[in-house]
Amino acid sequence: MTAPRRTTALIGDDNTVVVAGKSVTWRTLHKLPQLPSPAAVLVDNGADALAAVRHHAVHGTELLVATSSRVDNRMREELGESGFAIVLPTGEVIPAKLSGSRNPAAPGCSPPARPAVRSASVIPWSP
């Protein structure tokens, strides 16, 4: 059974985050429309990545965030076949491509086991 989705403001919503040299708060980051779950959100900038993370914190969406330039077509296919809807930087959503043996679980049931997804390299970030 999945946890109920939170719909209230978060503790720390007024904490400052710096995005592209601008100080904003978690509350004032732009809001995303309801994301499917699980979703692989491909972003082009830090503001979009933080907005996706905030959405996850508020709504409990199962989430993977990646820079769009680091996810090639093969990785998109693998993510889709593993049950992830792909959310492009334009906002377009590419639904998951589950085969017959990996149908999504009925409401209230645990999601199906997912095969391993090829991992991406982790690049340390420095300002």
Phi, psi and omega in degrees: 000135181276154179289149178296146180284138178275142181234004181262169177295156181268149170296133181090005180303335181264007175291147183276137169234149180251124182232119179052041177081359179252136175274125176225175174249164176303323181294325186269359173298149179298148183266145176263151172294168180306127180266146172291164178225125002280153180227140170254108183265118179263126187238159177252350183205168182295325180298319179292322178296314180293324177297321178294319179295319178297317178303316179299316182296323182280317189255349179076017179298135172291128196220140168232129179243132179214151173290131186302327181289345181266354182249107180276176182300322180297317180293322176301316179300315181297319178296315179298318179290340178270003175104001180272132167283141180259124178253113182281161179303336178284349183098349178296138180249124175260113184299156176298149180247075182278137175280171183304327182279352182235051179290148178299151180291154175293155179307136180087355180257160177292146178292157179293155175295142181252141175292160180298142177256137178306127183278148177266159177290147176258123181253121178299142180257138173220143183290000000 
